[in-house]
């Protein structure tokens, strides 16, 4: 493995750890608080670029906005399907997004 791909693996691992931590924090919130945060994430998970189908035609400088929208969506997907009353709650590791 070359140094560049090792660095990408490290960055991806760190991002996944932060995503899982955020999901755990959301799970400690009350249902109303969690719903409010999920609504906030949902509002930001679709890039607003003025197109009929956002993000289909990449525009200059849109990579960061598209990455942000995707990350908001990934965090919400970890938390949204879980009812708060679930017992026992599965560890967030088992909720990793499937590519």
C-alpha positions as CSV (number, residue, x, y, z in Angstrom):
1,X,0.0,0.0,0.0
2,X,1.4,3.4,-0.9
3,X,1.6,6.3,1.5
4,X,-1.2,8.2,-0.2
5,X,-3.7,5.3,0.1
6,X,-2.6,4.8,3.7
7,X,-3.3,8.5,4.4
8,X,-6.8,8.2,2.8
9,X,-7.5,5.1,4.9
10,X,-6.6,7.1,8.0
11,X,-8.8,10.0,7.1
12,X,-11.7,7.7,6.3
13,X,-11.3,5.9,9.6
14,X,-11.3,9.2,11.5
15,X,-14.3,10.4,9.7
16,X,-16.2,7.2,10.4
17,X,-15.2,7.4,14.1
18,X,-16.6,11.0,14.3
19,X,-19.8,10.0,12.5
20,X,-20.4,7.1,14.9
21,X,-19.7,9.4,17.9
22,X,-22.2,12.0,16.6
23,X,-24.7,9.2,16.2
24,X,-24.2,8.1,19.8
25,X,-24.6,11.6,21.0
26,X,-27.9,11.9,19.1
27,X,-29.1,8.7,20.6
28,X,-28.7,10.2,24.1
29,X,-31.1,13.0,23.3
30,X,-34.8,13.0,24.0
31,X,-37.0,11.9,21.2
32,X,-38.1,15.5,20.5
33,X,-34.5,16.8,20.5
34,X,-33.4,13.9,18.3
35,X,-36.2,14.6,15.8
36,X,-35.2,18.3,15.7
37,X,-31.6,17.4,14.9
38,X,-32.7,14.8,12.3
39,X,-34.9,17.5,10.7
40,X,-31.9,19.8,10.7
41,X,-29.7,17.2,9.1
42,X,-32.4,16.3,6.6
43,X,-32.7,19.9,5.5
44,X,-29.0,20.0,4.8
45,X,-28.7,16.5,3.2
46,X,-29.8,17.8,-0.2
47,X,-27.5,20.2,-1.9
48,X,-29.3,23.3,-3.1
49,X,-27.7,24.3,-6.4
50,X,-30.7,25.6,-8.3
51,X,-30.9,22.5,-10.5
52,X,-34.0,20.3,-11.0
53,X,-31.9,17.3,-9.9
54,X,-29.2,18.7,-7.5
55,X,-25.7,17.6,-8.0
56,X,-26.2,15.7,-11.3
57,X,-24.2,18.2,-13.2
58,X,-21.1,19.0,-11.1
59,X,-20.3,22.7,-11.0
60,X,-17.0,24.3,-10.1
61,X,-16.5,24.6,-6.4
62,X,-19.4,22.2,-5.6
63,X,-17.3,19.3,-4.3
64,X,-17.3,20.6,-0.7
65,X,-21.0,21.3,-0.7
66,X,-21.8,17.8,-2.1
67,X,-19.5,16.2,0.5
68,X,-21.2,18.1,3.3
69,X,-24.7,17.0,2.1
70,X,-23.5,13.4,1.9
71,X,-22.1,13.5,5.4
72,X,-25.2,15.0,6.9
73,X,-27.2,12.2,5.1
74,X,-24.8,9.5,6.4
75,X,-25.2,10.7,10.0
76,X,-28.9,10.9,9.8
77,X,-29.1,7.4,8.4
78,X,-27.2,6.0,11.4
79,X,-29.8,7.4,13.8
80,X,-33.1,7.9,12.0
81,X,-34.2,4.3,11.7
82,X,-33.7,3.6,15.5
83,X,-36.7,4.0,17.8
84,X,-35.6,5.5,21.1
85,X,-37.3,2.8,23.1
86,X,-35.3,0.0,21.5
87,X,-33.9,-2.2,24.2
88,X,-31.1,-3.3,24.1
89,X,-29.8,-0.7,21.7
90,X,-27.3,-2.1,19.2
91,X,-23.8,-0.5,19.2
92,X,-23.3,2.2,16.6
93,X,-20.6,0.0,15.0
94,X,-23.3,-2.3,13.8
95,X,-25.0,0.7,12.1
96,X,-22.2,1.6,9.7
97,X,-23.6,2.8,6.4
98,X,-23.4,0.2,3.7
99,X,-21.9,1.3,0.4
